[in-house]
Every structure is written in structure tokens, then in C-alpha cells.
Amino acid sequence: MHASDQNDPHALPSAGPPPAGPPPSAPPPEEERPSQFREEEEERPYGVEPEFVEEIAQQLRVGRTGAVRAELEDFHAADVADLIEQIDPDVRADLIEVLRPGFDAEVLSYLNADLREEVVDLFEPKELAAAVAELDTDDAVDVIEDLDEETRAEILANLPEEDRALVQENLAYEEYTAGRLMQRDLVAVPQFWTVGRTLDYLRAAGDDLPEDFYDLFVVDPMHRVVGAVRLSRVMRQKRSVRIADLVTDDLHTIPGTMDQEEVANLFRQYALVSAPVVDPAGRLIGVITVDDVVHVIDEEASDDILKLGGAGDTGVYSATLDIAKARVGWLVVNLVTAFIAAGVISLFEATIEQIVALAVLMPIVASMGGNAGTQTLTVAVRALATRELSAANAWRVVGKEVAVGLINGGVFAVLVGLIAWVWFGPMIGVVIASAMVINLFVAGLFGVLIPLGLDRLDIDPAVASSVFLTTVTDVVGFFAFLGLAAAILL
């Protein structure tokens, strides 16, 4: 973990401590490595295949830890995290023991958050802190922030003082903000420098520079950001050119308090590769790069789809009881809305008793409306999250979805109406066809209006939209179908 001096733009970044633990053992000769491993290495484009995971598990069960260690030595941290996630829990601790010498803490940043704490518990705090100290600040914060307070405190206490201070500064920002997302390792240069002096600085810094960087941030004597210059542009200039003359006009600074979803939208809108993070006074405090934003986009998309399904924030690696608790709340709400729909049906109890065919066909109307509404709802919620849907174009989108509902309603009205005509008679076919058009029209309308209304009330549309929409389509579907039946058939 490195950081450039926030108050001195001339200062070089400091180097982090050496990797924790002894170096990994040398790989055995090629002929001693299992043939399955050699074949898998040639065929595996990225990630890990199920057959490979099972082979590793079998090798661990028979104690061939040396072969496993040699095979995983050159694996990317993301692939190692995949392996830890997919391997049988009964050998997961054995796999961690194999990885322990010189453990790459970057594996933890790729690991599922629900599983991360289980893996962290297998390490001593000092051992883990030494590995975490090798990470960029943003990755270190990502690893530490989701741990319980006691484990987090133990790791922080064992970090080098400089690294601990940087991590704690990031943790002081609210969760899901730019301050949590930024890394502190960056390159800042004074505006009066020339290209030649800048290049000399970069060459002298050597390994003390960030591992990856794309922009040079230009600062004034108060360390306030006045511009940025792409590294590629600097490399093409003569040494005498002033850095201030190369500064880009479209600089996008990010306040440390900005929500990470807004950060992702900013990167998407302007196709950014990196952007400076500033404090309230405009002073440079960090940088966010596009690889961090990719994780945010993935996280926000996953969060939205889980909320739409009422699954909370749990995943496949969450404890069974935690999953049950996260889901039971919305199931209770759904139960209440189901009773509302049942109440509508009870109003037409006499009609259903006289025409039993209505009971057979009722679920079709409600189901089609619910599915059509969910399609519209999914598009609307995602469009709101990416700012493609706003007050400026809301009514145009509403009109389009209503038109789609009417078109699909007409198509399925003909199809279902003909089936019902053959099955139960012509009038039943007319009734269900009319109800189908009405319900799909309502599904398209409320599939947009509900998330728009919730968003206007500062309520996350992904959380509550599906429950309200299901209630609307069920109630309208049953009422339209049974009401038309009572009016036409009796």
C-alpha cells in the first residue's frame, strides 16, 4: 500500500513492507506434476472449471499439497478466489493452508463478501495485516470494511502506522461513497513543471510509483487540483513543454462524499479511465480508476436484481438462517397483497359458482399481467439507476410502455380468446380477451409509474416496486375478468 504525500507534490510515494511469510516452494519438475493440471492449464482461458476444482479437492484429500501449491503458484488472484468459493467446504481450510506461505491478500478483494470472513478467521491478525499492507488503499478498505468490528480492529492494529492512517481515513467516509472507493496511490505534479522534469521524476521514482496509473494530476501550491494530463500525451511532447499547457479542459473531480453509484454514472457518461477525488477545499486526496468502477457497476446491478426479487442482500454463500430472515419480510408483504387479491375474488363468489370456467381461467389473466408488468418494471428500475429515465423523458417512456402493453395485450387476447372460445364457448373467449387487453395495458402503465413515483419519494424503486406492481396487476386482472363476466354472462 502506497500513498503520495498530500501536502508535498514533489514527494515520492513510499514503498510498502515486503510480502508476508516465506517464499512459496519451487514447483516440481513438469513430469512430476499431475497430467490433469497440465491439460487444464492449456485449456483454461480464464476462471476455473468444475473438473479442475474437483481435481484440486481430490489432491488435497490425499495430501498432495505440494502439487497443488505448484499448480496455483502462477494463478491470478481472481482465479484463486473462484477456486476457494467453488471448492468443497470440507477441504477449504486445507486449500487456505496451502496458500498461506506468501498469501496474496488481493485474493480477499475478489472473494465473495459472505465467504471472506470465514477465510479471514483462518489467519492470524499479524499475518493477515502484513498481506493487506501490500494492497492499494481501496483494496485494503474493501477487504477490511465488511469484517466484524473485533477482526477489523485487530488487523488495523497490526498494520504499519502510515498504512493504518490511510485506511482509517478512507473508513471515515460513509459506506458506498467515493471516499471508500478511492485509492491513495497516485501521481501529482506542480503546474510549473515541464515535461522533461516530470519524466525525470517518474523515472527516478521507479517502483515507488503506483502499479497502474493513467493520468498525472496537476496541482497548485495548496495541493488543489487544477487539471489532469494523460500519461500518453506527456510521452509524446518535447521536454521543454510546460505541463500547465497540456492540462485537459474537461476535468471531472469527484467529492469524497459522492455516492458510488453517482461515481459510476460519471465514468459511464464521460468514458473516464480515472478521476481525482477531492476534499471540500478542492485538495487532491485520492483517485478512482475504471477497474474500481467496474466492481461498483457489478455490485449495484446485483443489488438491484436481488431487491427486485425480495431476496435482500444475501447470496449463495450466506448462512441458511440469514437467507431465511432476509426473505421472510417481503414474503409477509406478498401474503398481505395476496389476501387483497383474494378479497377481490370473493366479491364475485356467486358469479364463479354459476360459471366454473372462470375459476379455471382466472390465473391466466393475473399471471400474464404480472409477467408483463415485471418486464416493464425491470427496464424502468434499471433505467432510473443509470439515469436513462428521468422527469425529462418520463411521459415519453410511459407512452411507449403503454403502447407495448396494448400491442401485446391484443396479441394474447386473440390467442387466449380463441382457446377459451373452443374450450368454454364464444362469450367466455370475449370476456378473457377483453380482460387480457385491460390488464396488460395496466401492467405497462404501472410498471413505469410505480418506480417513478417511488423514486420521486426518495424510496429505492428496486426495493418496493415489485410488491406494489403484483398487487395492481392481480387486483385489476381479477376485477376486470370477473367484472366483465358478471356483466356479460349473467
C-alpha positions, 0 to 999 in steps of 0.5 A: 500500500502506497500513498503520495504525500498530500501536502508535498507534490514533489514527494515520492510515494513510499514503498510498502513492507515486503510480502508476508511469510516465506517464499512459496516452494519451487514447483516440481519438475513438469513430469512430476506434476499431475497430467490433469493440471497440465491439460487444464492449464492449456485449456483454461482461458480464464476462471476455473472449471468444475473438473479442475476444482474437483481435481484440486479437492481430490489432491488435497484429500490425499495430501498432495499439497505440494502439487497443488501449491505448484499448480496455483503458484502462477494463478491470478488472484481472481482465479484463486478466489473462484477456486476457494468459493467453488471448492468443497467446504470440507477441504477449504481450510486445507486449500487456505493452508496451502496458500498461506506461505506468501498469501496474496491478500488481493485474493480477499478483494475478489472473494465473495463478501459472505465467504471472506470472513470465514477465510479471514478467521483462518489467519492470524491478525499479524499475518493477515495485516502484513498481506493487506499492507501490500494492497492499494488503499481501496483494496485494503478498505474493501477487504477490511470494511465488511469484517466484524468490528473485533477482526477489523480492529485487530488487523488495523492494529497490526498494520504499519502506522502510515498504512493504518492512517490511510485506511482509517481515513478512507473508513471515515467516509460513509459506506458506498461513497467515493471516499471508500472507493478511492485509492491513495496511490497516485501521481501529482505534479506542480503546474510549473513543471515541464515535461522533461522534469516530470519524466525525470521524476517518474523515472527516478521514482521507479517502483515507488510509483503506483502499479497502474496509473493513467493520468498525472494530476496537476496541482497548485501550491495548496495541493488543489487540483487544477487539471489532469494530463494523460500519461500518453500525451506527456510521452509524446511532447518535447521536454521543454513543454510546460505541463500547465499547457497540456492540462485537459479542459474537461476535468471531472473531480469527484467529492469524497462524499459522492455516492458510488453509484453517482461515481459510476454514472460519471465514468459511464457518461464521460468514458473516464479511465480515472478521476481525482477525488477531492476534499471540500477545499478542492485538495487532491486526496485520492483517485478512482480508476475504471477497474474500481468502477467496474466492481461498483457497476457489478455490485449495484446491478446485483443489488438491484436484481436481488431487491427486485426479487425480495431476496435482500442482500444475501447470496449463495454463500450466506448462512441458511438462517440469514437467507431465511430472515432476509426473505421472510419480510417481503414474503409477509408483504406478498401474503398481505397483497395476496389476501387483497387479491383474494378479497377481490375474488370473493366479491364475485363468489356467486358469479364463479359458482354459476360459471366454473370456467372462470375459476379455471381461467382466472390465473391466466389473466393475473399471471400474464399481467404480472409477467408483463408488468415485471418486464416493464418494471425491470427496464424502468428500475434499471433505467432510473439507476443509470439515469436513462429515465428521468422527469425529462423523458418520463411521459415519453417512456410511459407512452411507449410502455403503454403502447407495448402493453396494448400491442401485446395485450391484443396479441394474447387476447386473440390467442387466449380468446380463441382457446377459451372460445373452443374450450368454454364457448364464444362469450367466455373467449370475449370476456378473457380477451377483453380482460387480457387487453385491460390488464396488460395495458395496466401492467405497462402503465404501472410498471413505469409509474410505480418506480417513478413515483417511488423514486420521486419519494426518495424510496429505492424503486428496486426495493418496493416496486415489485410488491406494489406492481403484483398487487395492481396487476392481480387486483385489476386482472381479477376485477376486470375478468370477473367484472366483465363476466358478471356483466356479460354472462349473467 
